[in-house]
Amino acid sequence: MVDVAERKKALEKRLKELDVRLHGIEEELDSHQSKDWEELAVEREEDEVLERIGTSGLAEIERIRAALGRIEDGSYGVCAKCGDDISAERLDTLPATPFCKRCAV
């Protein structure tokens, strides 16, 4: 079983990775200024995909920050809904989850 300190380290690492990715997406979105209509249309389609990826990344950042908060207050690994322990296997797969398998459904 992975201890809480290792999970915290992994969550912080993922948070940094997401930050780098989101800054890259922001830079890419700002760089599109094609004068050609066809190229601009392709860029706009790419922008929509990047925006969806960015939105997903922001949601993951929120989940990670919430998990780090639970680590700090000592409630990490405890289901926010029923109060039971979240299995180590589930936390291995979804380290930021606030719910046990039963309550996540």
C-alpha positions as CSV (number, residue, x, y, z in Angstrom):
1,M,0.0,0.0,0.0
2,V,1.2,3.5,-0.9
3,D,1.4,5.8,2.1
4,V,-0.2,9.3,2.2
5,A,3.1,11.1,1.8
6,E,3.7,9.2,-1.5
7,R,0.2,10.0,-2.7
8,K,0.6,13.6,-1.8
9,K,3.9,13.7,-3.8
10,A,2.2,12.1,-6.8
11,L,-0.7,14.5,-6.6
12,E,1.6,17.5,-6.4
13,K,3.6,16.1,-9.4
14,R,0.4,15.7,-11.4
15,L,-0.7,19.3,-10.5
16,K,2.6,20.6,-11.9
17,E,2.2,18.6,-15.1
18,L,-1.3,20.0,-15.6
19,D,-0.1,23.5,-14.9
20,V,2.6,23.2,-17.7
21,R,0.0,21.6,-20.0
22,L,-2.6,24.4,-19.4
23,H,0.0,27.1,-20.0
24,G,1.0,25.4,-23.2
25,I,-2.7,25.3,-24.3
26,E,-3.1,29.0,-23.4
27,E,0.0,29.9,-25.5
28,E,-1.2,27.8,-28.4
29,L,-4.7,29.5,-28.3
30,D,-3.1,32.9,-28.3
31,S,-0.8,32.1,-31.2
32,H,-3.6,31.5,-33.8
33,Q,-4.0,34.6,-36.0
34,S,-4.0,33.3,-39.5
35,K,-5.2,35.7,-42.2
36,D,-6.3,32.8,-44.5
37,W,-9.9,31.8,-44.0
38,E,-9.3,28.1,-44.6
39,E,-6.4,28.0,-42.2
40,L,-8.3,30.1,-39.7
41,A,-11.2,27.5,-39.8
42,V,-8.8,24.7,-39.1
43,E,-7.2,26.6,-36.3
44,R,-10.6,27.3,-34.8
45,E,-11.4,23.5,-34.8
46,E,-8.1,22.8,-33.1
47,D,-8.9,25.6,-30.6
48,E,-12.2,23.9,-29.7
49,V,-10.3,20.7,-29.0
50,L,-7.7,22.5,-26.9
51,E,-10.4,24.4,-25.0
52,R,-12.0,21.0,-24.1
53,I,-8.7,19.6,-23.0
54,G,-8.1,22.8,-20.9
55,T,-11.5,22.5,-19.3
56,S,-10.8,18.9,-18.4
57,G,-7.4,19.9,-17.0
58,L,-9.0,22.6,-14.9
59,A,-11.5,20.1,-13.5
60,E,-8.7,17.7,-12.6
61,I,-6.8,20.5,-10.9
62,E,-9.8,21.2,-8.7
63,R,-10.0,17.5,-7.8
64,I,-6.3,17.4,-7.0
65,R,-6.4,20.5,-4.8
66,A,-9.4,19.1,-3.0
67,A,-7.5,15.8,-2.4
68,L,-4.5,17.7,-1.1
69,G,-6.8,19.6,1.2
70,R,-8.2,16.3,2.5
71,I,-4.6,15.1,3.1
72,E,-3.9,18.2,5.1
73,D,-7.0,17.9,7.2
74,G,-6.6,14.2,7.7
75,S,-9.7,13.0,5.9
76,Y,-7.9,11.7,2.8
77,G,-8.8,8.1,2.0
78,V,-12.2,8.4,3.8
79,C,-15.3,8.5,1.7
80,A,-16.9,11.9,1.8
81,K,-20.3,10.4,1.5
82,C,-20.5,7.3,3.8
83,G,-17.4,7.7,5.9
84,D,-15.9,4.3,5.1
85,D,-12.3,3.9,4.0
86,I,-11.6,4.2,0.3
87,S,-9.7,1.0,-0.8
88,A,-6.0,1.4,-1.6
89,E,-6.7,-0.1,-5.1
90,R,-9.2,2.6,-5.8
91,L,-6.8,5.3,-4.6
92,D,-4.1,3.8,-6.8
93,T,-6.4,4.2,-9.8
94,L,-8.1,7.5,-8.8
95,P,-5.8,9.2,-6.2
96,A,-8.0,12.3,-6.0
97,T,-11.3,10.6,-5.5
98,P,-13.4,11.6,-2.5
99,F,-15.6,8.5,-2.8
100,C,-15.4,4.8,-2.2
101,K,-16.4,2.5,-5.0
102,R,-19.9,2.0,-3.6
103,C,-20.7,5.7,-3.2
104,A,-19.2,6.7,-6.6
105,V,-21.9,5.0,-8.5
